[in-house]
């Protein structure tokens, strides 16, 4: 049953993965229907929209391919971009899309020179795209009219962007596809995190909490970079703090990841030399976050300088620690590498794009979003596997603690606790308690040695287990003494069971000495009364067992209060007395 449940849960997780991959293919298949050419120039004091357009027509701007990723200067007063639609042109309402969305404000100028300014954290009445900046171009605008844009400067390093000019229908379709795709990815990450937090509370295991913190921070980073937290979530309170919050979330995600790796991959056991540096990394990243958010400019600048190198160093450290732990046999480390490595590779590729490489790979931003959801699922499977392993280990330890090492039946403590729970349940079913003691066991030990005595105990316990029902509680009380609790058994039935046990042990034919004496068992029986405790039941059955010993051994006796008094028959006259 547990295997079916586990397989069903695993299939449920993989259905999420397949669904996300299918939506990735839909999103990546979107493309611009109208070809574009582009030109760019840094903004200068005194520039006007008409002046820039005139310079473009004179060929004074630097050309570029709008379909490829292009990084614009972050210095000075901004950057002018001119996009020229190429045949075949469409004379209907269109949408200019900037993807991935930049962290700066971008203005598109109408024919009369008035701007439409959009940014990720803009909440004006203008229509916004999801995961991109989108500008509506009305149908009365000639299809050959160039589109003029101005990118404002940003204090941080600018991310490369590409441009698409789509019809209104194509835009609505691609926007809906991206929104469904992104919502599924974010929902997966948040759901996995909330589940982990619940398990952290229920299991009192901080590993689940570190995982939840890491995934939530990474989801926040992606939510800011794609604009999802602004549109459609409308988190207005984050407006103006996207850059600072994204940097802090990156540092916190690495801190949580370090703590997660240290616990999840069991670094003290599998990679002890890397455990201390990993913990130090987590503490260091937390300090960087505090410095970055303080009100002292010098400390803020210091943190800003440190965060980049620490992210690179920390990523390499966690990767090395996970690889070392996996090589040395850590099963959770394999899950971590399987979930984290694709995301790490895509993040590295995205970072390289900032330096101008891979300009034609425009889908990395969406791929990182899918990789984040994929990682959340894989790591949650790893946590589930870890929880199951911990439960198996706990059950194994509990079993070793509850069972007698020699005979594998319940030991005295575990048996007493189990019987105590049955008595405390308040059921009305009859309960019989049997106290069993091997006859002549001391002679067997003295004549044949303790090894022979151990073999006899193992054989007897196996015979008793086979004779009793699965739900009867059998335990070793001490030495050669056993106890058994029979649930739902009346006095006569208990006597029949005890007699059968005596015969079963006798048939084992375990010799005690060379004179043909065989090992047997004597059994005392007590029936539970309302006021009985475990100790009182054991005491009465123990006394009944001694009565069985005195009666000649190899037999069962009821508690003295339960036995029916034997009626004495009148003496009969013998034949010799007749006729006298």
C-alpha positions in Angstrom: 0.0 0.0 0.0 2.8 2.5 1.0 4.6 1.6 -2.3 1.5 2.5 -4.3 1.1 5.8 -2.4 4.8 6.7 -3.0 4.5 5.9 -6.7 1.3 7.9 -7.1 3.0 10.9 -5.4 6.1 10.6 -7.6 3.9 10.4 -10.7 2.0 13.5 -9.5 5.3 15.4 -9.2 6.4 14.3 -12.6 3.1 15.4 -14.2 3.9 18.9 -12.9 7.3 18.7 -14.6 5.9 17.5 -17.9 3.2 20.2 -17.8 5.8 22.9 -17.2 8.0 21.6 -20.0 5.0 21.6 -22.4 4.2 25.2 -21.5 7.9 26.1 -22.0 7.7 24.8 -25.5 4.6 26.9 -26.1 6.3 30.0 -24.8 9.5 29.5 -26.7 7.6 28.9 -29.9 6.3 32.5 -29.9 8.0 34.8 -32.4 7.6 38.2 -34.0 5.5 38.3 -37.1 6.9 41.6 -38.4 10.6 41.8 -39.2 12.5 44.7 -37.6 15.7 46.6 -38.1 17.2 48.7 -35.4 19.5 51.6 -34.7 20.9 52.9 -31.4 22.6 56.0 -30.1 23.5 57.3 -26.6 21.3 60.2 -25.5 22.8 63.6 -25.4 21.8 66.8 -23.7 19.3 68.8 -25.8 18.1 65.7 -27.8 14.5 65.8 -29.0 12.5 62.9 -30.6 12.4 64.6 -33.9 16.1 65.4 -33.9 16.9 61.7 -33.2 14.6 60.5 -36.0 16.2 63.0 -38.4 19.7 61.6 -37.4 18.4 58.1 -38.0 17.2 59.0 -41.5 20.7 60.4 -42.2 22.2 57.1 -41.1 24.1 58.5 -38.1 22.9 55.8 -35.7 24.6 52.5 -35.1 22.6 49.6 -36.5 21.8 46.3 -34.6 19.5 43.3 -35.0 16.4 43.8 -32.8 15.7 40.0 -32.8 19.0 39.4 -31.0 19.7 40.4 -27.4 21.2 43.8 -27.2 22.7 45.5 -24.1 22.5 49.3 -24.0 24.7 51.7 -22.1 23.8 52.4 -18.5 25.9 55.6 -18.3 25.1 59.2 -19.2 21.5 60.3 -19.8 20.2 57.1 -21.4 19.9 55.5 -24.9 17.8 56.2 -28.0 16.6 53.2 -30.0 14.9 53.4 -33.4 13.0 50.3 -34.7 12.0 50.2 -38.4 9.3 47.7 -39.4 10.1 45.8 -42.6 7.9 44.2 -45.2 5.6 42.4 -45.1 4.0 45.1 -43.0 0.6 44.8 -41.2 -1.8 47.8 -41.2 -3.7 46.9 -38.0 -3.3 47.4 -34.2 0.1 46.1 -33.2 2.1 45.7 -30.0 5.8 46.4 -29.5 7.3 43.9 -27.0 10.6 44.3 -25.1 11.7 41.0 -23.7 13.1 40.2 -21.2 11.8 43.3 -19.4 14.6 45.8 -18.4 15.0 47.1 -14.9 14.8 50.7 -16.1 12.0 52.8 -17.5 11.5 52.8 -21.3 9.5 55.5 -23.1 8.0 55.1 -26.6 7.2 58.3 -28.4 4.1 58.9 -30.4 4.0 60.8 -33.6 3.3 64.1 -31.8 6.3 63.6 -29.5 4.4 62.6 -26.3 5.9 59.6 -24.5 4.4 56.4 -23.2 6.6 55.4 -20.3 6.6 51.9 -18.9 8.7 50.0 -16.3 8.4 46.8 -14.4 7.2 48.6 -11.2 4.9 51.1 -13.1 1.2 51.0 -12.1 -0.1 53.6 -14.5 -3.3 53.2 -16.5 -1.4 52.0 -19.5 -1.8 48.3 -20.4 1.1 46.2 -19.3 2.5 43.0 -20.6 3.2 40.0 -18.5 6.9 39.1 -18.4 7.7 41.9 -20.9 7.1 45.6 -21.6 4.4 46.0 -24.2 3.4 49.2 -26.1 0.2 49.4 -28.1 0.5 50.9 -31.6 -2.9 52.0 -32.9 -4.2 50.9 -36.3 -4.1 54.5 -37.6 -0.3 54.6 -37.3 1.2 53.8 -40.7 2.9 50.4 -40.8 6.1 51.9 -42.1 6.5 54.5 -39.3 9.6 53.9 -37.3 9.2 53.4 -33.5 11.3 55.6 -31.3 12.3 54.4 -27.8 14.4 55.9 -25.0 16.0 53.8 -22.3 16.7 55.6 -19.1 20.1 54.9 -17.4 20.2 52.4 -14.5 22.8 52.3 -11.7 23.2 48.6 -12.1 24.5 46.5 -15.0 21.9 46.4 -17.7 20.5 43.1 -18.9 20.2 42.5 -22.7 16.8 42.8 -24.3 15.2 41.9 -27.7 12.3 43.5 -29.6 9.2 42.0 -31.2 6.4 43.6 -33.2 3.3 41.5 -33.0 -0.3 41.9 -34.1 -2.8 42.4 -31.3 -4.0 38.8 -31.7 -0.5 37.3 -31.7 0.4 39.4 -28.6 -2.7 38.3 -26.7 -2.0 34.7 -27.5 1.7 34.8 -26.5 0.9 36.9 -23.4 -1.7 34.4 -22.2 0.7 31.5 -22.8 3.5 33.2 -20.8 1.1 34.1 -18.0 -0.1 30.5 -17.7 3.4 29.2 -17.9 4.8 31.6 -15.3 1.8 31.1 -12.9 2.4 27.3 -13.0 6.1 27.8 -12.3 5.6 30.2 -9.4 2.7 28.1 -8.0 4.9 25.0 -8.0 7.7 26.8 -6.2 5.4 28.4 -3.6 3.4 25.1 -3.1 6.6 23.1 -2.6 7.8 25.8 -0.1 4.6 25.8 1.9 4.6 22.0 2.1 8.2 22.1 3.3 7.3 24.6 6.0 4.5 22.4 7.2 6.8 19.4 7.3 9.5 21.4 9.1 6.9 22.2 11.9 5.5 18.6 12.0 8.8 16.8 11.8 10.8 19.5 13.7 13.5 19.3 11.0 15.1 22.6 10.0 16.3 21.1 6.7 12.7 21.6 5.3 12.7 25.2 6.5 16.1 26.0 4.8 14.7 24.5 1.6 11.5 26.6 1.8 13.6 29.8 2.4 15.8 29.1 -0.5 13.0 28.3 -3.0 10.9 31.3 -1.8 13.9 33.7 -2.2 14.6 32.3 -5.7 11.0 32.7 -6.6 11.1 36.3 -5.4 14.2 37.0 -7.6 12.5 35.6 -10.7 9.3 37.4 -9.8 11.1 40.7 -9.7 13.2 40.0 -12.9 10.2 39.0 -14.9 7.9 41.7 -13.3 5.4 39.0 -12.2 5.3 40.5 -8.6 4.2 43.8 -10.2 2.0 42.5 -13.0 -0.2 40.6 -12.5 0.3 40.4 -8.7 0.1 44.2 -8.3 2.5 44.4 -5.3 2.7 48.1 -5.3 4.6 48.3 -2.0 7.6 46.8 -3.9 7.7 49.7 -6.4 11.0 51.6 -6.4 12.9 48.9 -4.5 13.3 46.2 -7.2 17.1 46.5 -7.6 17.7 46.5 -3.8 15.2 43.7 -3.1 16.6 41.5 -5.9 20.2 41.9 -4.6 19.1 41.1 -1.1 17.0 38.1 -2.2 20.0 36.7 -4.2 22.2 36.9 -1.0 19.5 35.4 1.2 18.9 32.6 -1.3 22.6 31.7 -1.2 22.5 31.8 2.6 19.5 29.5 2.7 21.0 27.2 0.1 24.2 26.9 2.1 22.3 25.9 5.2 20.2 23.5 3.2 23.2 21.8 1.6 24.9 21.5 4.9 21.9 19.6 6.4 20.4 17.9 3.4 23.7 16.5 2.0 24.9 15.6 5.5 28.2 17.4 5.1 29.5 16.6 8.6 29.3 13.0 7.6 30.2 12.9 3.9 32.3 16.1 3.5 33.4 17.3 6.9 36.2 19.6 5.6 33.6 21.6 3.6 31.0 21.9 6.4 32.5 24.8 8.2 33.1 26.9 5.1 29.5 26.3 4.0 28.1 27.5 7.3 30.5 30.5 7.2 29.2 31.3 3.7 25.6 31.4 5.1 26.6 33.7 7.9 28.6 35.9 5.5 25.8 36.3 3.1 23.4 37.3 5.9 25.9 40.0 7.0 26.1 41.2 3.4 22.3 41.6 3.4 22.3 43.6 6.6 25.1 45.9 5.3 23.3 46.3 2.0 20.1 47.4 3.7 21.6 49.7 6.3 21.5 53.5 6.1 25.3 54.0 6.0 26.4 54.6 2.4 30.0 53.3 2.9 28.7 50.0 4.2 26.1 49.8 1.4 28.8 50.3 -1.2 31.1 47.7 0.5 28.2 45.2 0.5 27.5 45.9 -3.2 31.1 45.2 -4.1 31.2 42.0 -2.1 28.0 40.5 -3.2 29.1 39.6 -6.7 32.3 37.7 -5.8 30.6 36.0 -2.9 27.8 34.8 -5.2 30.4 33.2 -7.5 32.5 31.8 -4.7 29.5 30.5 -2.8 28.0 28.8 -5.9 31.3 27.0 -6.6 31.6 26.0 -2.9 28.1 24.5 -2.8 28.6 22.7 -6.0 31.9 21.3 -4.8 30.4 20.3 -1.5 27.4 18.5 -3.1 29.7 16.7 -5.6 32.0 15.6 -2.8 29.1 14.3 -0.7 27.6 12.5 -3.6 30.9 10.8 -4.5 31.1 9.6 -0.9 27.7 8.1 -0.9 25.2 10.8 0.1 22.0 10.0 -1.7 20.4 13.4 -0.9 23.4 15.1 -2.6 22.4 13.3 -5.8 18.9 14.9 -5.6 20.4 18.3 -5.0 22.8 18.1 -8.0 20.0 16.8 -10.2 17.7 19.7 -9.3 20.3 22.5 -8.9 22.7 21.8 -11.8 20.3 22.7 -14.7 19.4 25.9 -12.9 23.1 26.7 -12.3 24.0 26.1 -15.9 21.1 28.4 -17.1 22.1 31.1 -14.6 25.7 30.9 -15.8 24.5 31.3 -19.4 22.3 34.2 -18.5 25.2 35.9 -16.7 27.4 35.4 -19.8 24.7 37.1 -21.9 25.2 40.3 -20.0 28.8 40.3 -21.4 27.4 40.0 -24.9 27.6 36.3 -25.6 24.7 34.1 -26.9 22.7 37.0 -28.3 20.4 34.7 -30.3 19.3 32.7 -27.2 16.4 34.8 -26.2 14.6 32.2 -24.2 17.0 31.8 -21.2 14.8 34.0 -19.0 11.8 31.7 -19.4 14.1 28.6 -19.2 15.4 29.8 -15.8 11.8 30.1 -14.6 11.1 26.6 -15.6 14.3 25.4 -14.1 13.4 27.0 -10.8 10.1 25.0 -10.7 11.9 21.9 -11.8 14.5 22.3 -9.0 11.7 22.8 -6.5 10.1 19.6 -7.5 13.3 17.5 -7.6 14.4 18.8 -4.2 11.0 18.2 -2.7 11.3 14.6 -4.0 14.7 14.5 -2.3 13.2 15.7 0.9 10.5 13.1 0.7 13.1 10.4 0.1 15.1 11.8 3.1 12.0 11.8 5.3 11.2 8.2 4.3 14.8 7.1 5.0 14.6 8.8 8.4 11.4 7.1 9.1 12.8 3.7 8.1 15.9 4.3 10.3 13.6 5.4 13.2 11.4 2.3 12.8 14.6 0.1 12.7 15.9 1.7 15.9 12.5 1.5 17.5 12.3 -2.2 16.5 15.7 -2.9 17.9 14.8 -1.1 21.1 11.5 -3.0 21.5 12.5 -6.5 20.6 14.7 -9.0 22.4 18.0 -9.4 20.6 18.0 -13.2 20.9 14.5 -14.3 20.3 13.1 -11.3 18.4 10.0 -11.2 20.4 9.0 -8.1 22.4 11.2 -7.4 25.4 9.8 -6.8 28.9 9.5 -3.0 28.6 7.9 -3.0 25.2 5.5 -5.8 26.0 4.4 -4.1 29.3 3.8 -0.8 27.4 1.8 -2.6 24.7 -0.4 -4.5 27.2 -0.8 -1.3 29.3 -2.2 0.5 26.2 -4.7 -2.4 25.6 -5.8 -2.3 29.3 -6.1 1.5 29.2 -8.3 1.4 26.1 -11.3 0.3 28.2 -12.5 -2.4 25.9 -15.0 -5.0 27.2 -13.5 -7.9 25.4 -12.0 -10.6 27.7 -8.2 -10.7 28.0 -6.1 -13.7 29.1 -2.6 -13.4 30.2 -0.2 -16.4 30.1 3.0 -16.6 32.1 5.3 -19.3 30.6 8.4 -20.8 32.2 10.7 -23.4 30.7 11.1 -26.6 32.7 14.6 -27.9 33.6 16.2 -25.0 31.7 18.9 -24.6 34.3 19.9 -28.2 34.0 20.2 -27.7 30.2 22.4 -24.7 30.6 24.6 -26.5 33.2 25.0 -29.7 31.2 25.2 -28.4 27.6 26.3 -24.8 28.0 24.8 -21.4 27.3 25.0 -21.7 23.6 22.7 -24.7 23.7 20.4 -22.7 26.0 20.3 -19.8 23.6 19.4 -22.2 20.7 16.6 -23.7 22.9 15.2 -20.2 23.6 15.2 -19.3 19.9 13.4 -22.6 19.0 10.8 -22.2 21.8 10.1 -18.6 20.9 9.6 -19.5 17.3 7.2 -22.3 18.2 5.2 -20.0 20.5 5.0 -17.3 17.7 3.8 -19.9 15.2 1.1 -21.2 17.5 -0.3 -17.8 18.6 -2.3 -15.4 16.5 -0.6 -12.4 14.8 -2.3 -9.9 17.1 -1.5 -11.8 20.3 1.3 -10.0 22.3 4.2 -12.4 23.0 7.2 -11.2 25.0 10.3 -12.4 26.8 9.9 -11.5 30.4 13.4 -12.5 31.5 15.7 -15.5 31.3 13.6 -18.5 30.4 10.3 -16.7 31.1 7.8 -15.7 28.4 4.5 -13.8 28.6 1.6 -13.7 26.2 -1.6 -11.6 26.1 -4.5 -13.1 24.3 -7.2 -10.6 23.3 -10.9 -11.7 23.1 -10.3 -15.1 24.6 -12.4 -16.6 27.3 -11.1 -18.8 30.2 -11.7 -22.1 28.5 -10.2 -21.0 25.2 -7.2 -19.7 27.1 -6.7 -23.1 28.7 -6.9 -24.8 25.3 -4.3 -22.4 23.8 -2.0 -23.0 26.8 -2.3 -26.8 26.5 -1.6 -26.5 22.8 1.6 -24.5 23.6 2.7 -27.1 26.1 2.4 -29.8 23.5 4.1 -27.8 20.8 7.2 -27.1 23.0 7.3 -30.8 24.1 7.3 -31.9 20.4 10.4 -29.9 19.8 12.3 -32.8 21.4 15.0 -30.6 22.9 17.1 -32.9 25.2 18.0 -31.6 28.7 20.3 -34.4 29.8 21.5 -37.9 28.7 18.7 -39.6 30.6 16.0 -38.7 28.1 14.6 -35.7 29.9 13.1 -33.2 27.4 12.6 -29.5 27.6 9.0 -28.6 28.5 7.1 -25.6 29.6 4.7 -24.7 32.5 2.0 -22.1 32.0 -0.1 -20.0 34.4 -3.3 -18.3 33.2 -5.0 -15.2 34.6 -8.1 -13.4 33.2 -8.3 -9.6 33.3 -10.6 -8.1 35.9 -11.8 -4.4 35.7 -9.4 -3.3 38.4 -6.4 -5.2 37.0 -3.1 -3.6 35.9 -0.3 -5.1 34.0 1.6 -5.9 37.2 -1.4 -7.5 39.0 -2.2 -9.7 35.9 1.5 -10.8 35.7 1.5 -11.5 39.4 -1.6 -13.8 39.3 -0.5 -15.6 36.2 3.0 -16.1 37.7 1.5 -17.7 40.8 -0.7 -20.0 38.6 2.5 -21.0 36.7 4.2 -22.1 40.0 1.1 -24.2 40.7 1.6 -25.8 37.3 5.3 -26.5 38.3 4.2 -28.1 41.6 1.6 -30.2 39.8 4.3 -31.9 37.8 5.4 -29.4 35.0 4.6 -29.5 31.3 1.0 -28.3 31.9 -1.2 -25.2 32.3 -3.0 -24.0 35.4 -5.6 -21.3 35.8 -5.4 -18.6 38.4 -6.6 -20.2 41.7 -9.7 -18.0 41.8 -10.7 -19.2 38.3 -10.5 -22.9 38.9 -13.8 -24.7 39.6 -13.6 -26.6 42.9 -13.3 -30.4 42.5 -16.2 -32.3 44.0 -15.3 -35.3 46.1 -17.2 -38.5 45.2 -18.7 -40.7 48.0 -16.5 -43.8 48.7 -17.8 -46.9 46.9 -18.0 -50.2 48.7 -15.4 -52.7 47.4 -16.5 -56.1 46.3 -15.1 -57.8 49.4 -17.5 -55.8 51.6 -20.6 -57.3 50.0 -22.4 -60.0 51.6 -20.6 -59.6 54.9 
